[in-house]
């Protein structure tokens, strides 16, 4: 009997089968033999696995992302002109590819152009952080063929060491940027030619972006542009533009700008402005931003139907206000109803914490998990396998969803489950990225409106809970909250008061809505129940300060709430019934001054304690477009937010009284 533990094939040491396993005759004290062979469980057939490669083939990038390059290499080696392929990148921000041609070409660039289509096909099968960029490919030389094992396979450690100097040069010299063609004077002076050149380059990095005018209007991040590609895009644009811009203007063509101007059209307008082809002011930009937000608010608040009759039909029977209800499910004579909970984003750091108490809750009959990933079940099983509390997932079902689609991209059967059984929707699937533009967030707003429309289309009227991460950065744009806020400089700046779509849905359509404004979500308080989300400000700060050798002396007051405690609060709120809209600020009421924590943090990571302003100035001296630097210092991506903290404008408001009035429930802290 064998087991797959944390994706690795393991042979246990059962005494009753010791006569079969000869290794335990030699090593009887060993509890299990780890084969180092890695498998992946089928997303729907739990007893089926597919081989993913050897454990010693795993590459670990500098940002701690891991991936198996074997499938990428095997696809690329299928090209008739390629003798061998080796993906490298351990300790780097992104992977690179070393190719051994069968016949070494006279023109290396032409050869790479020839094999590029098969590299793109391999990228389609690779994880996002494991994709190969066009500028990160080199060829072997005839005098240094790959070192191979007796069976003919490439020996990874020895072959990587053989080309250590070439690999170092590939990453340090930004070869890919140097190979980009500089824009000609004609392209710079002609608007159409400039836009065509920019569009072609963007699509070389993001091949899924549609061609033509419609694709030029599409948001790049909605088509999968990630942080690595954003830095690559900014670096390439600077290479294309450097003869035409002064150093000051050229420096503004950075990753931060790409996040703000996230379409080919807006990118072309931005470049035209730098080239002096258009004029504009900061005030114009601010007014346009506010106008875009107002337009999006109007777009997703239009067409809300009027509230229906208060009588509701549940489980095939009609109930009026004379019968007590909870979340649309009637319960008579004081009996508690069984709830079917629809949970989105169940594979995230908070989502996995929230799924556990929902499954354990005897008053929850089913949890329908909707996620964008198609391997949500496998990810959940892997996460729960590392916890001390064993969770039976038979109560949960998992579906891949596209929230911007009217029916969420679900099968008819799965969508009918939502319509016919869903009592409470906990919408937790929000992108945590303060850099992205408002347009990049539109699919999330559209998805929220789709849940409201679902509520209005069925008699059950399931209550909708929006769990909105509001700290440490304004990841949720103004269109989700009130007043209307801007996203400039990663911080909310009030512009004009405006009701949120959720308030309008409650007022006009009678939708029951909970708004949960989540504060500083920390790691779980229980041991072995998961870890702190490394995208939060504190893990970013710790990793960056340790790398830099200095720590800020002051920050905002700390109001951390452990993820597992927060999950239980949200679970309890799922059982609370009300009419209209309720808003909860879920933060820890027992705050602490950052200064009281500094000695403990310093003891843990070392380094010098400096004023926050000085910490920011020193951090800004680091090149934010240097991928290796950013990978090891993730707080560089949210330096503007730390600047807001230093200015004293990021102190969150509390409203914990609502939690204390929830039927006497108290959370031990």
SULMO-V602015 format. One record per residue. N is the residue number from 1. RES is the residue in one small letter. SS is DSSP state (H for helix, E for strand, C for the rest). PSI is psi in whole degrees, 0 to 359 (* if undefined). Layout:
BEGIN
n=(N,N)
res=(RES,RES)
ss=(SS,SS)
psi=(PSI,PSI)
END
This chain:
BEGIN
n=(1,2,3,4,5,6,7,8,9,10,11,12,13,14,15,16,17,18,19,20,21,22,23,24,25,26,27,28,29,30,31,32,33,34,35,36,37,38,39,40,41,42,43,44,45,46,47,48,49,50,51,52,53,54,55,56,57,58,59,60,61,62,63,64,65,66,67,68,69,70,71,72,73,74,75,76,77,78,79,80,81,82,83,84,85,86,87,88,89,90,91,92,93,94,95,96,97,98,99,100,101,102,103,104,105,106,107,108,109,110,111,112,113,114,115,116,117,118,119,120,121,122,123,124,125,126,127,128,129,130,131,132,133,134,135,136,137,138,139,140,141,142,143,144,145,146,147,148,149,150,151,152,153,154,155,156,157,158,159,160,161,162,163,164,165,166,167,168,169,170,171,172,173,174,175,176,177,178,179,180,181,182,183,184,185,186,187,188,189,190,191,192,193,194,195,196,197,198,199,200,201,202,203,204,205,206,207,208,209,210,211,212,213,214,215,216,217,218,219,220,221,222,223,224,225,226,227,228,229,230,231,232,233,234,235,236,237,238,239,240,241,242,243,244,245,246,247,248,249,250,251,252,253,254,255,256,257,258,259,260,261,262,263,264,265,266,267,268,269,270,271,272,273,274,275,276,277,278,279,280,281,282,283,284,285,286,287,288,289,290,291,292,293,294,295,296,297,298,299,300,301,302,303,304,305,306,307,308,309,310,311,312,313,314,315,316,317,318,319,320,321,322,323,324,325,326,327,328,329,330,331,332,333,334,335,336,337,338,339,340,341,342,343,344,345,346,347,348,349,350,351,352,353,354,355,356,357,358,359,360,361,362,363,364,365,366,367,368,369,370,371,372,373,374,375,376,377,378,379,380,381,382,383,384,385,386,387,388,389,390,391,392,393,394,395,396,397,398,399,400,401,402,403,404,405,406,407,408,409,410,411,412,413,414,415,416,417,418,419,420,421,422,423,424,425,426,427,428,429,430,431,432,433,434,435,436,437,438,439,440,441,442,443,444,445,446,447,448,449,450,451,452,453,454,455,456,457,458,459,460,461,462,463,464,465,466,467,468,469,470,471,472,473,474,475,476,477,478,479,480,481,482,483,484,485,486,487,488,489,490,491,492,493,494,495,496,497,498,499,500,501,502,503,504,505,506,507,508,509,510,511,512,513,514,515,516,517,518,519,520,521,522,523,524,525,526,527,528,529,530,531,532,533,534,535,536,537,538,539,540,541,542,543,544,545,546,547,548,549,550,551,552,553,554,555,556,557,558,559,560,561,562,563,564,565,566,567,568,569,570,571,572,573,574,575,576,577,578,579,580,581,582,583,584,585,586,587,588,589,590,591,592,593,594,595,596,597,598,599,600,601,602,603,604,605,606,607,608,609,610,611,612,613,614,615,616,617,618,619,620,621,622,623,624,625,626,627,628,629,630,631,632,633,634,635,636,637,638,639,640,641,642,643,644,645,646,647,648,649,650,651,652,653,654,655,656,657,658,659,660,661,662,663,664,665,666,667,668,669)
res=(x,x,x,x,x,x,x,x,x,x,x,x,x,x,x,x,x,x,x,x,x,x,x,x,x,x,x,x,x,x,x,x,x,x,x,x,x,x,x,x,x,x,x,x,x,x,x,x,x,x,x,x,x,x,x,x,x,x,x,x,x,x,x,x,x,x,x,x,x,x,x,x,x,x,x,x,x,x,x,x,x,x,x,x,x,x,x,x,x,x,x,x,x,x,x,x,x,x,x,x,x,x,x,x,x,x,x,x,x,x,x,x,x,x,x,x,x,x,x,x,x,x,x,x,x,x,x,x,x,x,x,x,x,x,x,x,x,x,x,x,x,x,x,x,x,x,x,x,x,x,x,x,x,x,x,x,x,x,x,x,x,x,x,x,x,x,x,x,x,x,x,x,x,x,x,x,x,x,x,x,x,x,x,x,x,x,x,x,x,x,x,x,x,x,x,x,x,x,x,x,x,x,x,x,x,x,x,x,x,x,x,x,x,x,x,x,x,x,x,x,x,x,x,x,x,x,x,x,x,x,x,x,x,x,x,x,x,x,x,x,x,x,x,x,x,x,x,x,x,x,x,x,x,x,x,x,x,x,x,x,x,x,x,x,x,x,x,x,x,x,x,x,x,x,x,x,x,x,x,x,x,x,x,x,x,x,x,x,x,x,x,x,x,x,x,x,x,x,x,x,x,x,x,x,x,x,x,x,x,x,x,x,x,x,x,x,x,x,x,x,x,x,x,x,x,x,x,x,x,x,x,x,x,x,x,x,x,x,x,x,x,x,x,x,x,x,x,x,x,x,x,x,x,x,x,x,x,x,x,x,x,x,x,x,x,x,x,x,x,x,x,x,x,x,x,x,x,x,x,x,x,x,x,x,x,x,x,x,x,x,x,x,x,x,x,x,x,x,x,x,x,x,x,x,x,x,x,x,x,x,x,x,x,x,x,x,x,x,x,x,x,x,x,x,x,x,x,x,x,x,x,x,x,x,x,x,x,x,x,x,x,x,x,x,x,x,x,x,x,x,x,x,x,x,x,x,x,x,x,x,x,x,x,x,x,x,x,x,x,x,x,x,x,x,x,x,x,x,x,x,x,x,x,x,x,x,x,x,x,x,x,x,x,x,x,x,x,x,x,x,x,x,x,x,x,x,x,x,x,x,x,x,x,x,x,x,x,x,x,x,x,x,x,x,x,x,x,x,x,x,x,x,x,x,x,x,x,x,x,x,x,x,x,x,x,x,x,x,x,x,x,x,x,x,x,x,x,x,x,x,x,x,x,x,x,x,x,x,x,x,x,x,x,x,x,x,x,x,x,x,x,x,x,x,x,x,x,x,x,x,x,x,x,x,x,x,x,x,x,x,x,x,x,x,x,x,x,x,x,x,x,x,x,x,x,x,x,x,x,x,x,x,x,x,x,x,x,x,x,x,x,x,x,x,x,x,x,x,x,x,x,x,x,x,x,x,x,x,x,x,x,x,x,x,x,x,x,x,x,x,x,x,x,x,x,x,x,x,x)
ss=(C,C,E,E,E,C,C,E,E,E,E,E,C,C,H,H,H,C,C,C,C,C,H,H,H,H,C,C,C,C,C,E,E,E,E,E,E,E,E,E,E,C,C,C,C,C,C,C,E,E,E,E,E,E,H,H,H,E,E,E,C,C,C,C,C,E,E,E,C,H,H,H,H,H,H,H,C,C,C,C,C,E,E,E,E,E,E,E,C,C,C,C,C,C,C,E,E,E,E,E,E,C,C,C,C,C,C,H,H,H,H,H,H,H,H,H,H,H,H,H,H,H,H,H,H,C,C,H,H,H,C,C,C,C,C,C,E,E,E,C,C,C,C,C,C,C,C,E,C,C,C,C,C,E,C,H,H,H,H,H,H,H,C,H,H,H,H,H,H,H,H,H,C,C,H,H,H,H,C,C,C,C,C,C,H,H,H,H,H,C,H,H,H,H,H,H,H,H,H,H,H,H,H,H,H,C,C,C,C,C,C,H,H,H,H,H,H,C,C,C,H,H,H,C,C,C,H,H,H,H,H,H,H,H,H,H,H,H,H,H,H,C,C,C,C,C,H,H,H,H,H,C,C,C,H,H,H,H,H,H,C,C,C,H,H,H,H,H,H,H,H,H,H,H,C,C,C,C,C,C,C,H,H,H,H,H,H,H,H,H,H,H,H,H,H,H,H,H,H,H,H,C,C,C,C,C,C,C,C,C,C,E,E,E,C,C,E,E,E,C,C,C,C,C,E,E,C,C,E,E,C,C,C,C,C,C,C,C,E,E,E,E,E,E,C,C,C,C,H,H,H,H,H,H,H,H,H,H,H,H,C,C,C,E,E,E,E,E,E,E,E,C,C,C,C,H,H,H,H,H,H,H,H,H,H,C,C,C,C,C,C,C,H,H,H,E,E,E,E,E,C,C,C,C,C,C,C,C,C,C,C,H,H,H,H,H,H,H,H,H,H,C,C,E,E,E,E,C,C,C,C,C,C,C,C,C,C,C,H,H,H,H,H,H,H,H,H,H,H,H,H,H,H,H,H,H,H,C,C,C,C,C,E,E,E,E,E,E,E,C,C,C,C,C,C,C,C,H,H,H,C,C,C,C,E,C,C,H,H,H,C,C,C,E,C,C,C,C,C,C,H,H,H,H,H,H,H,H,H,C,C,C,E,E,E,E,E,E,C,C,E,E,C,C,C,C,C,C,C,C,C,C,C,C,C,C,H,H,H,H,H,H,H,H,H,H,H,H,C,E,E,E,C,C,C,C,C,E,C,C,E,E,H,H,H,H,H,H,H,H,H,H,H,C,C,C,C,C,C,C,E,E,E,E,E,E,C,C,C,C,C,E,C,H,H,H,H,H,H,H,H,H,H,H,H,C,C,E,E,E,C,H,H,H,H,H,H,H,H,H,C,C,C,C,C,C,H,H,H,H,H,H,C,H,H,H,H,H,H,H,H,H,H,H,H,H,C,C,C,C,C,C,C,C,C,C,H,H,H,H,C,C,C,C,C,C,C,C,C)
psi=(135,161,155,108,122,43,3,134,123,135,110,175,72,131,328,342,18,332,342,317,95,335,334,350,323,321,72,339,347,130,331,149,117,116,342,10,129,136,162,133,143,138,335,333,98,344,5,138,154,141,134,350,178,152,327,358,352,132,135,113,171,339,12,5,142,149,157,119,359,316,317,314,319,322,314,323,350,349,134,341,0,128,321,154,137,118,130,170,2,126,0,169,335,162,165,168,129,123,134,105,153,319,120,125,158,329,100,320,320,324,316,322,323,320,354,321,322,332,319,321,321,324,330,334,351,158,159,319,358,9,148,127,153,323,5,47,131,163,151,168,153,330,354,73,159,147,129,153,176,329,2,353,150,130,109,305,316,320,323,317,326,326,29,318,317,322,319,318,324,319,321,334,1,52,320,321,322,334,350,142,135,140,137,162,325,319,324,325,343,121,314,318,321,313,320,319,316,316,320,319,317,318,339,333,326,78,342,349,124,151,163,185,322,317,327,339,347,147,130,322,333,338,13,10,125,183,323,314,327,315,319,319,313,319,317,321,321,322,324,331,352,330,345,353,150,160,323,312,323,325,339,345,77,174,322,321,323,321,327,320,84,27,160,320,309,329,318,319,320,314,321,321,319,327,358,14,342,166,154,169,165,326,322,317,315,318,320,321,314,322,321,319,316,320,320,321,314,320,317,6,353,141,12,127,161,155,139,176,146,341,135,149,126,133,34,1,146,139,143,182,347,348,134,143,157,114,30,353,118,145,130,148,34,1,146,139,157,130,141,114,129,118,121,153,40,350,355,176,317,324,317,326,325,326,322,306,332,319,320,333,119,343,3,119,329,146,115,113,123,123,155,333,149,358,33,320,314,316,322,316,319,318,316,335,336,2,158,326,121,130,128,115,8,338,348,147,146,136,140,133,152,100,338,346,144,319,20,18,19,159,163,319,315,320,324,328,317,316,318,337,336,126,323,133,122,103,102,4,81,138,129,88,101,348,333,152,169,319,328,339,358,323,328,318,319,320,320,319,325,324,322,318,323,316,318,343,354,154,334,326,62,142,141,126,119,111,100,115,110,346,150,1,157,69,340,113,174,330,348,344,184,136,174,131,158,163,7,139,28,17,146,128,114,138,285,136,140,138,150,159,329,318,320,322,319,319,312,322,358,23,134,121,134,128,117,108,106,135,226,95,118,181,165,149,333,139,148,29,30,180,173,135,116,351,351,162,325,310,323,315,315,311,318,315,323,319,324,331,15,154,138,145,339,151,190,165,142,123,46,140,122,143,322,326,315,320,320,325,314,321,316,321,333,338,358,130,147,170,153,215,136,139,132,131,104,88,163,122,346,85,160,147,138,326,330,340,341,314,322,318,317,322,329,317,350,194,172,141,123,160,147,318,319,321,318,316,315,321,324,341,343,139,109,346,359,112,319,319,315,322,319,352,71,342,345,333,342,32,326,323,317,327,322,322,316,327,355,24,20,20,117,149,147,151,72,353,328,319,325,342,9,71,31,3,136,145,124,128,*)
END
